[in-house]
Amino acid sequence: MTTTSPLENLCGPGKPLRAEPADAREFEGLKRSGLARLADAGNPSNSLESRFDLAYNAAHALCLAALRRLGYRPPNRYAVFLVLPHTLGLGPEVWRVLAKCHDIRNRAEYEGDLEVSERIVADLIVACRAVSTALGNMSPPT
């Protein structure tokens, strides 16, 4: 009997992932970009809106790096957050914050409605740091 991983089960026509070989250069670039944006998101001299954008994009880059490391690519941004239990072993305390921030980001991008609070930016930065820590335990592709 052959078993498939949860990520393999999410691959195929009409499903949220597709298999694609991992690429060391892409992994390192996403990780470097995510870590730089995360550091800037913590800078209180930036506007709250900028800190939200930086933290959200940092989280996306780091989550995408983890997924790409495992040999999968999503067709949309949201999928990288939903598979966090399978890519980095992170639970709902992280992916729910990231999913909520994805909705906030979409309202801002597509409806011009960006309303963020200090609380949601702080929660986003905490969630992004959890992703960063977990990604740090992942070796780069060879």
DSSP file (Angstrom, degrees, kcal/mol; ACC not computed):
  #  RESIDUE AA STRUCTURE BP1 BP2  ACC     N-H-->O    O-->H-N    N-H-->O    O-->H-N    TCO  KAPPA ALPHA  PHI   PSI    X-CA   Y-CA   Z-CA
    1    1 A M              0   0    0      0, 0.0     2,-0.4     0, 0.0     0, 0.0   0.000 360.0 360.0 360.0 127.9    0.0    0.0    0.0
    2    2 A T        -     0   0    0      2,-0.0     2,-0.4     0, 0.0     0, 0.0  -0.800 360.0-156.9 -97.0 134.2    1.4    3.4   -1.0
    3    3 A T        -     0   0    0     -2,-0.4     2,-0.3     0, 0.0     0, 0.0  -0.859   4.6-150.7-108.3 147.7    0.7    6.4    1.1
    4    4 A T        -     0   0    0     -2,-0.4    -2,-0.0     1,-0.0     0, 0.0  -0.860  20.0-112.3-114.6 152.1    0.9   10.0   -0.2
    5    5 A S     >  -     0   0    0     -2,-0.3     4,-2.2     1,-0.1     5,-0.2  -0.363  30.3-110.2 -75.9 160.2    1.8   13.1    1.7
    6    6 A P  H  > S+     0   0    0      0, 0.0     4,-0.7     0, 0.0    -1,-0.1   0.868 121.2  53.0 -57.2 -35.4   -0.9   15.7    2.4
    7    7 A L  H >4 S+     0   0    0      1,-0.2     3,-0.8     2,-0.2     4,-0.1   0.905 106.7  51.1 -68.9 -39.7    1.0   18.0   -0.1
    8    8 A E  H >4 S+     0   0    0      1,-0.2     3,-1.7     2,-0.2    -1,-0.2   0.893 105.4  57.1 -61.2 -38.3    0.9   15.4   -2.8
    9    9 A N  H 3< S+     0   0    0     -4,-2.2    -1,-0.2     1,-0.3    -2,-0.2   0.722 102.0  56.6 -65.1 -19.8   -2.9   15.0   -2.2
   10   10 A L  T << S+     0   0    0     -3,-0.8     7,-2.1    -4,-0.7     2,-0.3   0.369  92.0  94.0 -92.6   5.2   -3.2   18.7   -2.9
   11   11 A C  B <   +a   17   0A   0     -3,-1.7     7,-0.2     5,-0.2    61,-0.0  -0.724  56.6  61.2 -99.0 146.6   -1.6   18.4   -6.4
   12   12 A G  S >  S-     0   0    0      5,-1.2     3,-2.3    -2,-0.3     5,-0.2  -0.612  89.7 -26.1 131.2 173.3   -3.4   17.9   -9.6
   13   13 A P  T 3  S+     0   0    0      0, 0.0     5,-0.0     0, 0.0    -2,-0.0  -0.304 130.0   7.5 -57.4 129.2   -5.9   19.5  -11.9
   14   14 A G  T 3  S+     0   0    0      1,-0.3    -3,-0.0    -2,-0.0     0, 0.0   0.495 106.1 115.6  78.4   3.4   -8.3   21.8  -10.0
   15   15 A K  S <  S-     0   0    0     -3,-2.3    -1,-0.3     2,-0.2    -3,-0.2  -0.652  76.8-111.4-105.5 164.3   -6.2   21.4   -6.8
   16   16 A P  S    S+     0   0    0      0, 0.0    60,-0.4     0, 0.0     2,-0.3   0.517  90.9  45.5 -78.5  -4.0   -4.3   24.2   -5.0
   17   17 A L  B     -a   11   0A   0     -7,-2.1    -5,-1.2    57,-0.2     2,-0.4  -0.926  56.4-161.0-133.7 159.4   -0.7   23.0   -5.6
   18   18 A R  E     -B   73   0B   0     55,-2.0    55,-2.6    -2,-0.3     2,-0.2  -0.995  30.1-112.3-135.2 145.7    1.4   21.6   -8.4
   19   19 A A  E     +B   72   0B   0     -2,-0.4    53,-0.3    53,-0.2    52,-0.1  -0.540  43.0 160.8 -75.3 137.6    4.7   19.7   -8.1
   20   20 A E        -     0   0    0     51,-2.3     3,-0.1    -2,-0.2    -2,-0.1  -0.913  45.3 -98.8-156.8 128.4    7.8   21.5   -9.3
   21   21 A P        -     0   0    0      0, 0.0    50,-0.1     0, 0.0    49,-0.1  -0.134  44.2-106.6 -52.9 142.0   11.4   20.7   -8.4
   22   22 A A        -     0   0    0     47,-0.2     2,-0.4     4,-0.0    47,-0.1  -0.329  29.2-150.3 -65.9 151.6   12.9   22.8   -5.6
   23   23 A D     >  -     0   0    0      1,-0.1     4,-2.6    -3,-0.1     5,-0.2  -0.983   8.5-152.3-130.7 119.8   15.4   25.4   -6.7
   24   24 A A  H  > S+     0   0    0     -2,-0.4     4,-2.5     1,-0.2     5,-0.2   0.877  97.4  50.5 -60.1 -40.4   18.2   26.4   -4.2
   25   25 A R  H  > S+     0   0    0      2,-0.2     4,-2.4     1,-0.2    -1,-0.2   0.916 112.0  46.6 -66.8 -42.8   18.6   29.9   -5.7
   26   26 A E  H  > S+     0   0    0      2,-0.2     4,-2.7     1,-0.2     5,-0.3   0.926 112.0  51.8 -63.5 -44.2   14.8   30.6   -5.5
   27   27 A F  H  X S+     0   0    0     -4,-2.6     4,-2.3     1,-0.2    -2,-0.2   0.939 112.4  44.6 -57.7 -49.6   14.7   29.3   -1.9
   28   28 A E  H  X S+     0   0    0     -4,-2.5     4,-2.8     1,-0.2    -1,-0.2   0.891 113.3  51.1 -65.0 -39.4   17.6   31.5   -0.8
   29   29 A G  H  X S+     0   0    0     -4,-2.4     4,-2.5     2,-0.2     5,-0.2   0.917 111.8  46.0 -64.7 -43.5   16.2   34.5   -2.6
   30   30 A L  H  X S+     0   0    0     -4,-2.7     4,-2.6     2,-0.2    -2,-0.2   0.911 114.6  48.4 -64.6 -41.8   12.7   34.1   -1.0
   31   31 A K  H  X S+     0   0    0     -4,-2.3     4,-2.5    -5,-0.3     5,-0.2   0.933 112.6  47.5 -64.7 -46.5   14.3   33.6    2.4
   32   32 A R  H  X S+     0   0    0     -4,-2.8     4,-2.2     1,-0.2    -2,-0.2   0.931 114.4  47.0 -60.9 -46.4   16.6   36.6    2.1
   33   33 A S  H  X S+     0   0    0     -4,-2.5     4,-2.3    -5,-0.2     5,-0.2   0.918 112.9  49.2 -62.4 -44.4   13.7   38.8    0.9
   34   34 A G  H  X S+     0   0    0     -4,-2.6     4,-2.4     1,-0.2    -2,-0.2   0.911 111.5  47.9 -63.2 -43.1   11.4   37.6    3.6
   35   35 A L  H  X S+     0   0    0     -4,-2.5     4,-2.1     2,-0.2    -1,-0.2   0.886 111.6  50.2 -67.7 -38.0   13.9   38.2    6.4
   36   36 A A  H  X S+     0   0    0     -4,-2.2     4,-2.1    -5,-0.2    -1,-0.2   0.923 113.2  46.1 -64.9 -43.7   14.8   41.7    5.2
   37   37 A R  H  X S+     0   0    0     -4,-2.3     4,-2.2     2,-0.2    -2,-0.2   0.883 110.2  53.6 -67.3 -37.6   11.1   42.7    5.0
   38   38 A L  H  X S+     0   0    0     -4,-2.4     4,-1.0     2,-0.2    -1,-0.2   0.921 108.8  49.5 -62.4 -43.0   10.4   41.2    8.5
   39   39 A A  H >< S+     0   0    0     -4,-2.1     3,-0.7     1,-0.2    -2,-0.2   0.924 112.6  47.2 -61.7 -43.6   13.3   43.2    9.9
   40   40 A D  H >< S+     0   0    0     -4,-2.1     3,-1.7     1,-0.2    -1,-0.2   0.831 103.2  63.3 -67.7 -31.5   11.9   46.4    8.3
   41   41 A A  H 3< S+     0   0    0     -4,-2.2    -1,-0.2     1,-0.3    -2,-0.2   0.790  98.6  56.4 -63.2 -26.7    8.3   45.6    9.5
   42   42 A G  T << S+     0   0    0     -4,-1.0    -1,-0.3    -3,-0.7    -2,-0.2   0.452  80.0 106.8 -84.4   0.4    9.6   45.9   13.1
   43   43 A N    X   -     0   0    0     -3,-1.7     3,-1.8     1,-0.2     8,-0.1  -0.709  56.9-160.1 -83.7 109.1   10.8   49.5   12.5
   44   44 A P  T 3  S+     0   0    0      0, 0.0    -1,-0.2     0, 0.0     4,-0.1   0.610  84.9  71.8 -68.5  -9.6    8.4   51.8   14.3
   45   45 A S  T 3  S+     0   0    0      2,-0.1     2,-0.2     3,-0.0     3,-0.1   0.691  84.1  84.7 -78.2 -15.3    9.5   54.8   12.2
   46   46 A N  S <  S-     0   0    0     -3,-1.8     5,-0.0    -6,-0.2    -5,-0.0  -0.529  96.2 -96.9 -78.0 152.6    7.7   53.2    9.2
   47   47 A S     >  -     0   0    0     -2,-0.2     4,-2.5     1,-0.1     5,-0.2  -0.257  31.2-113.0 -64.0 158.4    4.0   53.9    8.9
   48   48 A L  H  > S+     0   0    0      1,-0.2     4,-2.2     2,-0.2     5,-0.1   0.896 119.0  52.3 -59.8 -40.5    1.6   51.3   10.3
   49   49 A E  H  > S+     0   0    0      2,-0.2     4,-2.5     1,-0.2    -1,-0.2   0.903 110.0  48.1 -63.5 -41.7    0.4   50.6    6.7
   50   50 A S  H  > S+     0   0    0      2,-0.2     4,-2.9     1,-0.2     5,-0.2   0.904 109.9  52.2 -65.2 -40.7    4.0   50.1    5.5
   51   51 A R  H  X S+     0   0    0     -4,-2.5     4,-2.5     2,-0.2    -1,-0.2   0.888 109.8  49.7 -63.7 -37.3    4.8   47.8    8.4
   52   52 A F  H  X S+     0   0    0     -4,-2.2     4,-3.1     2,-0.2     5,-0.3   0.956 112.2  47.1 -63.6 -49.7    1.7   45.7    7.6
   53   53 A D  H  X S+     0   0    0     -4,-2.5     4,-2.6     1,-0.2     5,-0.2   0.922 114.3  47.7 -57.4 -45.5    2.7   45.4    3.9
   54   54 A L  H  X S+     0   0    0     -4,-2.9     4,-2.1     1,-0.2    -1,-0.2   0.928 114.8  44.6 -63.5 -45.5    6.3   44.5    4.9
   55   55 A A  H  X S+     0   0    0     -4,-2.5     4,-2.5    -5,-0.2    -2,-0.2   0.907 114.2  49.5 -67.6 -41.1    5.2   41.9    7.4
   56   56 A Y  H  X S+     0   0    0     -4,-3.1     4,-2.4     1,-0.2    -2,-0.2   0.948 114.4  44.1 -62.6 -47.7    2.6   40.4    5.1
   57   57 A N  H  X S+     0   0    0     -4,-2.6     4,-2.4    -5,-0.3    -1,-0.2   0.831 111.9  54.1 -69.3 -30.3    5.0   40.1    2.2
   58   58 A A  H  X S+     0   0    0     -4,-2.1     4,-2.5    -5,-0.2     5,-0.2   0.939 109.5  47.9 -63.4 -46.8    7.7   38.8    4.5
   59   59 A A  H  X S+     0   0    0     -4,-2.5     4,-2.6     1,-0.2     5,-0.3   0.916 112.3  49.2 -61.1 -43.1    5.3   36.0    5.7
   60   60 A H  H  X S+     0   0    0     -4,-2.4     4,-2.7     1,-0.2     5,-0.2   0.941 111.6  48.3 -62.4 -46.4    4.3   35.2    2.1
   61   61 A A  H  X S+     0   0    0     -4,-2.4     4,-2.2     1,-0.2    -2,-0.2   0.913 114.5  45.5 -61.2 -43.0    8.0   35.0    1.0
   62   62 A L  H  X S+     0   0    0     -4,-2.5     4,-1.8     2,-0.2    -1,-0.2   0.897 114.4  47.4 -69.9 -40.1    9.0   32.8    3.9
   63   63 A C  H  X S+     0   0    0     -4,-2.6     4,-2.1    -5,-0.2    -2,-0.2   0.896 112.7  49.7 -66.7 -39.3    6.0   30.5    3.5
   64   64 A L  H  X S+     0   0    0     -4,-2.7     4,-3.1    -5,-0.3     5,-0.3   0.894 106.7  55.8 -66.4 -38.8    6.5   30.2   -0.2
   65   65 A A  H  X S+     0   0    0     -4,-2.2     4,-2.3    -5,-0.2    -1,-0.2   0.921 108.5  48.4 -57.8 -43.7   10.2   29.4    0.4
   66   66 A A  H  X S+     0   0    0     -4,-1.8     4,-1.2     2,-0.2    -1,-0.2   0.926 113.7  45.6 -63.4 -44.6    9.1   26.5    2.6
   67   67 A L  H  <>S+     0   0    0     -4,-2.1     5,-1.8     1,-0.2     3,-0.3   0.910 113.8  48.5 -66.2 -42.1    6.7   25.2    0.1
   68   68 A R  H ><5S+     0   0    0     -4,-3.1     3,-1.6     1,-0.2    -1,-0.2   0.867 105.1  60.0 -65.9 -35.4    9.1   25.5   -2.8
   69   69 A R  H 3<5S+     0   0    0     -4,-2.3    -1,-0.2     1,-0.3   -47,-0.2   0.847 104.8  50.0 -58.8 -33.8   11.8   23.7   -0.7
   70   70 A L  T 3<5S-     0   0    0     -4,-1.2    -1,-0.3    -3,-0.3    -2,-0.2   0.433 126.3-101.8 -88.0   0.7    9.5   20.7   -0.6
   71   71 A G  T < 5S+     0   0    0     -3,-1.6   -51,-2.3     1,-0.3     2,-0.3   0.801  81.6 114.0  89.8  30.2    8.9   20.8   -4.3
   72   72 A Y  E   < -B   19   0B   0     -5,-1.8    -1,-0.3   -53,-0.3   -53,-0.2  -0.958  42.8-162.0-132.9 152.4    5.5   22.4   -4.7
   73   73 A R  E     -B   18   0B   0    -55,-2.6   -55,-2.0    -2,-0.3    -9,-0.0  -0.998  14.9-139.9-131.9 136.3    4.3   25.7   -6.2
   74   74 A P        -     0   0    0      0, 0.0   -57,-0.2     0, 0.0     3,-0.0  -0.657   9.4-141.3 -92.6 152.0    0.9   27.3   -5.4
   75   75 A P  S    S+     0   0    0      0, 0.0     2,-0.3     0, 0.0   -58,-0.1   0.622  87.2  29.6 -82.8 -12.2   -1.2   29.0   -8.1
   76   76 A N  S    S-     0   0    0    -60,-0.4     4,-0.5     1,-0.1     3,-0.4  -0.944  82.0-113.0-144.0 165.3   -2.3   31.7   -5.6
   77   77 A R  S >  S+     0   0    0     -2,-0.3     3,-1.0     1,-0.2     4,-0.5   0.852 106.4  62.7 -66.8 -37.5   -0.9   33.5   -2.6
   78   78 A Y  T >> S+     0   0    0      1,-0.2     4,-1.4     2,-0.2     3,-1.3   0.824  89.4  68.0 -63.1 -34.2   -3.4   32.1   -0.1
   79   79 A A  H 3> S+     0   0    0     -3,-0.4     4,-1.5     1,-0.3    -1,-0.2   0.822  89.0  64.4 -59.4 -33.3   -2.4   28.5   -0.5
   80   80 A V  H <4 S+     0   0    0     -3,-1.0    -1,-0.3    -4,-0.5    -2,-0.2   0.821 105.5  45.4 -62.9 -28.6    1.1   29.0    1.1
   81   81 A F  H X4 S+     0   0    0     -3,-1.3     3,-1.2    -4,-0.5    -1,-0.2   0.869 108.6  54.9 -80.2 -37.3   -0.6   29.9    4.4
   82   82 A L  H 3< S+     0   0    0     -4,-1.4    -2,-0.2     1,-0.3    -1,-0.2   0.768 106.3  51.2 -69.3 -25.1   -3.1   27.1    4.4
   83   83 A V  T >X S+     0   0    0     -4,-1.5     4,-1.9     1,-0.2     3,-1.5   0.341  74.2 110.2 -94.9   8.0   -0.4   24.4    4.0
   84   84 A L  H <>>S+     0   0    0     -3,-1.2     4,-2.2     1,-0.3     6,-1.4   0.838  72.3  59.3 -53.9 -36.9    1.8   25.6    6.9
   85   85 A P  H 345S+     0   0    0      0, 0.0    -1,-0.3     0, 0.0     4,-0.1   0.858 114.2  38.7 -59.7 -29.9    0.9   22.6    9.1
   86   86 A H  H <45S+     0   0    0     -3,-1.5    -2,-0.2     2,-0.1   -79,-0.1   0.714 122.8  39.2 -92.9 -23.2    2.4   20.4    6.3
   87   87 A T  H  <5S+     0   0    0     -4,-1.9    -3,-0.2    -7,-0.1    -1,-0.1   0.885 138.3   5.4 -92.5 -44.7    5.3   22.6    5.3
   88   88 A L  T  <5S-     0   0    0     -4,-2.2    -2,-0.1    -5,-0.2    -4,-0.1   0.342  93.7-114.8-124.2   4.4    6.6   23.9    8.6
   89   89 A G      < +     0   0    0     -5,-1.0     2,-0.3     1,-0.2    -3,-0.1   0.768  62.4 152.5  68.9  24.8    4.5   22.1   11.2
   90   90 A L        -     0   0    0     -6,-1.4    -1,-0.2     1,-0.1    -2,-0.1  -0.675  32.3-139.2 -93.8 145.6    2.9   25.4   12.4
   91   91 A G    >>  -     0   0    0     -2,-0.3     4,-2.1    -7,-0.1     3,-1.8  -0.121  34.7 -78.5 -95.9-171.5   -0.6   25.4   13.9
   92   92 A P  H 3> S+     0   0    0      0, 0.0     4,-1.9     0, 0.0     5,-0.4   0.737 118.5  71.9 -63.2 -23.9   -3.7   27.5   13.7
   93   93 A E  H 34 S+     0   0    0      1,-0.2     4,-0.2     2,-0.1    34,-0.1   0.759 112.8  29.7 -63.8 -20.7   -2.3   30.2   16.0
   94   94 A V  H <> S+     0   0    0     -3,-1.8     4,-2.1     2,-0.1     3,-0.3   0.845 121.7  45.5 -99.6 -54.8    0.0   31.1   13.1
   95   95 A W  H  X S+     0   0    0     -4,-2.1     4,-2.5     1,-0.2     5,-0.2   0.797 108.7  56.9 -69.9 -25.5   -1.9   30.3    9.9
   96   96 A R  H  X S+     0   0    0     -4,-1.9     4,-2.4    -5,-0.2    -1,-0.2   0.907 108.1  47.9 -68.7 -39.0   -5.2   31.9   11.1
   97   97 A V  H  > S+     0   0    0     -5,-0.4     4,-2.4    -3,-0.3    -2,-0.2   0.932 114.2  47.0 -62.9 -44.5   -3.4   35.2   11.7
   98   98 A L  H  X S+     0   0    0     -4,-2.1     4,-1.9     1,-0.2    -2,-0.2   0.893 111.6  50.3 -66.8 -38.7   -1.8   35.0    8.2
   99   99 A A  H  X S+     0   0    0     -4,-2.5     4,-1.8     2,-0.2    -1,-0.2   0.911 110.9  49.5 -65.0 -41.3   -5.1   34.0    6.6
  100  100 A K  H  X S+     0   0    0     -4,-2.4     4,-2.0     1,-0.2    -2,-0.2   0.916 111.3  49.0 -62.4 -42.5   -6.8   37.0    8.3
  101  101 A C  H  X S+     0   0    0     -4,-2.4     4,-2.8     1,-0.2    -1,-0.2   0.817 105.5  58.2 -68.8 -29.6   -4.0   39.3    7.1
  102  102 A H  H  X S+     0   0    0     -4,-1.9     4,-2.4     2,-0.2    -1,-0.2   0.922 106.8  48.1 -63.0 -42.4   -4.4   37.9    3.6
  103  103 A D  H  X S+     0   0    0     -4,-1.8     4,-2.3     2,-0.2    -2,-0.2   0.907 112.2  48.8 -63.4 -41.5   -8.0   39.0    3.6
  104  104 A I  H  X S+     0   0    0     -4,-2.0     4,-2.0     1,-0.2    -2,-0.2   0.928 111.2  50.4 -63.0 -44.5   -7.0   42.5    4.9
  105  105 A R  H  X S+     0   0    0     -4,-2.8     4,-2.8     1,-0.2    -2,-0.2   0.904 109.7  50.5 -60.5 -42.6   -4.3   42.7    2.2
  106  106 A N  H  X S+     0   0    0     -4,-2.4     4,-2.9     2,-0.2     5,-0.5   0.900 108.1  52.1 -64.9 -40.7   -6.8   41.7   -0.5
  107  107 A R  H  X S+     0   0    0     -4,-2.3     6,-1.9     1,-0.2     4,-1.7   0.900 113.6  45.5 -61.7 -38.1   -9.3   44.4    0.6
  108  108 A A  H  X S+     0   0    0     -4,-2.0     4,-1.0     4,-0.3    -2,-0.2   0.929 116.9  43.4 -68.8 -45.2   -6.6   47.0    0.4
  109  109 A E  H  < S+     0   0    0     -4,-2.8    -2,-0.2     1,-0.2    -3,-0.2   0.887 128.1  25.6 -69.2 -40.3   -5.3   45.8   -3.0
  110  110 A Y  H  < S+     0   0    0     -4,-2.9    -3,-0.2    -5,-0.2    -2,-0.2   0.646 135.4  26.6-104.5 -17.2   -8.6   45.4   -4.7
  111  111 A E  H  < S-     0   0    0     -4,-1.7    -3,-0.2    -5,-0.5    -2,-0.1   0.409  95.4-121.4-125.1  -1.9  -11.0   47.7   -2.9
  112  112 A G  S  < S+     0   0    0     -4,-1.0     2,-0.8    -5,-0.3    -4,-0.3   0.747  70.2 131.8  68.6  22.5   -8.6   50.4   -1.5
  113  113 A D        +     0   0    0     -6,-1.9     2,-0.8    -9,-0.1    -1,-0.2  -0.779  23.2 164.1-113.7  87.0   -9.7   49.6    2.0
  114  114 A L        +     0   0    0     -2,-0.8     2,-0.6    -6,-0.2    -9,-0.1  -0.873   2.0 162.4-107.8 104.3   -6.7   49.2    4.3
  115  115 A E        +     0   0    0     -2,-0.8     2,-0.3   -11,-0.1    -2,-0.0  -0.938  11.2 163.2-120.8 107.3   -7.6   49.4    7.9
  116  116 A V        -     0   0    0     -2,-0.6     2,-0.3     4,-0.0   -67,-0.1  -0.915  20.7-152.9-124.1 151.8   -5.0   48.0   10.2
  117  117 A S     >  -     0   0    0     -2,-0.3     4,-2.0     1,-0.1     5,-0.2  -0.748  33.2-109.5-115.2 164.6   -4.4   48.4   13.9
  118  118 A E  H  > S+     0   0    0     -2,-0.3     4,-2.5     1,-0.2     5,-0.2   0.888 119.0  57.1 -57.7 -37.5   -1.3   48.2   16.0
  119  119 A R  H  > S+     0   0    0      1,-0.2     4,-2.7     2,-0.2    -1,-0.2   0.922 106.6  44.7 -62.9 -46.9   -2.6   44.9   17.3
  120  120 A I  H  > S+     0   0    0      2,-0.2     4,-2.4     1,-0.2    -1,-0.2   0.877 113.9  50.3 -69.9 -34.5   -3.0   43.1   13.9
  121  121 A V  H  X S+     0   0    0     -4,-2.0     4,-2.4     2,-0.2    -1,-0.2   0.923 112.0  48.0 -67.0 -42.0    0.4   44.3   12.8
  122  122 A A  H  X S+     0   0    0     -4,-2.5     4,-2.3    -5,-0.2    -2,-0.2   0.927 113.0  47.9 -62.8 -44.2    2.0   43.1   16.1
  123  123 A D  H  X S+     0   0    0     -4,-2.7     4,-2.5     1,-0.2    -2,-0.2   0.894 111.3  51.5 -63.1 -39.5    0.2   39.7   15.7
  124  124 A L  H  X S+     0   0    0     -4,-2.4     4,-2.6     2,-0.2    -2,-0.2   0.908 109.4  49.1 -64.1 -42.3    1.3   39.5   12.1
  125  125 A I  H  X S+     0   0    0     -4,-2.4     4,-2.3     2,-0.2    -2,-0.2   0.908 111.1  50.0 -65.1 -41.0    4.9   40.1   13.0
  126  126 A V  H  X S+     0   0    0     -4,-2.3     4,-1.8     2,-0.2    -2,-0.2   0.935 112.8  46.7 -61.6 -45.9    4.8   37.5   15.8
  127  127 A A  H  X S+     0   0    0     -4,-2.5     4,-2.0     1,-0.2    -2,-0.2   0.906 111.9  51.1 -62.7 -41.0    3.3   34.9   13.3
  128  128 A C  H  X S+     0   0    0     -4,-2.6     4,-2.6     1,-0.2    -1,-0.2   0.877 107.3  53.0 -66.1 -37.0    5.9   35.8   10.7
  129  129 A R  H  X S+     0   0    0     -4,-2.3     4,-2.6     2,-0.2    -1,-0.2   0.876 106.5  53.2 -65.8 -36.1    8.7   35.3   13.3
  130  130 A A  H  X S+     0   0    0     -4,-1.8     4,-2.3     2,-0.2    -2,-0.2   0.911 110.2  47.9 -63.5 -41.1    7.3   31.9   14.0
  131  131 A V  H  X S+     0   0    0     -4,-2.0     4,-2.7     2,-0.2    -2,-0.2   0.931 111.3  51.0 -63.2 -45.1    7.5   31.1   10.3
  132  132 A S  H  X S+     0   0    0     -4,-2.6     4,-1.8     2,-0.2    -2,-0.2   0.910 110.4  48.6 -59.6 -44.2   11.0   32.4   10.1
  133  133 A T  H  X S+     0   0    0     -4,-2.6     4,-0.6     2,-0.2    -1,-0.2   0.935 113.6  45.9 -62.8 -46.9   12.1   30.3   13.1
  134  134 A A  H >< S+     0   0    0     -4,-2.3     3,-1.1     1,-0.2    -2,-0.2   0.894 111.5  52.1 -64.5 -39.2   10.6   27.1   11.6
  135  135 A L  H >< S+     0   0    0     -4,-2.7     3,-2.0     1,-0.2    -1,-0.2   0.842  98.9  65.8 -65.7 -32.1   12.1   27.9    8.2
  136  136 A G  H 3< S+     0   0    0     -4,-1.8    -1,-0.2     1,-0.3    -2,-0.2   0.736  96.8  56.1 -62.0 -21.8   15.5   28.3    9.8
  137  137 A N  T << S+     0   0    0     -3,-1.1     2,-0.5    -4,-0.6    -1,-0.3   0.471  90.6  91.6 -86.3  -2.3   15.4   24.6   10.7
  138  138 A M  S <  S-     0   0    0     -3,-2.0   -50,-0.0    -4,-0.2   -69,-0.0  -0.814  74.8-133.9 -98.5 127.1   14.9   23.6    7.0
  139  139 A S        -     0   0    0     -2,-0.5     3,-0.1     1,-0.1    -2,-0.1  -0.453  28.5-103.7 -75.7 151.8   17.9   22.9    5.0
  140  140 A P        -     0   0    0      0, 0.0    -1,-0.1     0, 0.0  -116,-0.1  -0.339  44.6 -92.3 -69.7 157.0   18.2   24.5    1.5
  141  141 A P              0   0    0      0, 0.0   -71,-0.1     0, 0.0   -72,-0.0  -0.341 360.0 360.0 -66.0 152.1   17.6   22.3   -1.5
  142  142 A T              0   0    0     -3,-0.1  -119,-0.0  -119,-0.0    -3,-0.0   0.428 360.0 360.0-100.7 360.0   20.6   20.6   -3.0
